[in-house]
Amino acid sequence: MTTNIPKHPCTNKCPNFKGEQCKTCLVQELPSSKEYDSEFLPGDVVVLIGEGTNDVLLEIVNHMYTPNMYRVKILGSRTFGPAFKDDIRHATIAEIQANRRLTEAEEALAEVS
């Protein structure tokens, strides 16, 4: 049988391999790169966007359990935590310079100057 999965790790190792990942094999298939394509990458500086959240800058560390959840740390510290994709946005240059999330009014002033 010809497979469309070139050099798949199960080939010639697992008797249940029939051209695609089997469910009994110990060789685990890695998630596709498309599954974890994202607008946020490790090292990106982000801020929380929810009302009443801390105005600290956060750094993306990596994906957590799902493509919509990230492990983040407070910039310059060792404090880690989770953040959902919908709850964060990239920090602006003005926010990075101020070392905190800016209010909408402060952001508007920063854009003018």
HELIX and SHEET records of a PDB file:
HELIX    1   1 SER A   33  TYR A   36  5                                   4    
HELIX    2   2 LYS A   85  ASP A   87  5                                   3    
HELIX    3   3 ILE A   93  ALA A   98  1                                   6    
HELIX    4   4 GLU A  104  VAL A  112  1                                   9    
SHEET    1   A 5 PHE A  80  PHE A  84  0                                        
SHEET    2   A 5 MET A  69  ILE A  74 -1                                        
SHEET    3   A 5 LEU A  58  HIS A  63 -1                                        
SHEET    4   A 5 VAL A  45  LEU A  48 -1                                        
SHEET    5   A 5 ILE A  88  HIS A  90 -1                                        
END                                                                             
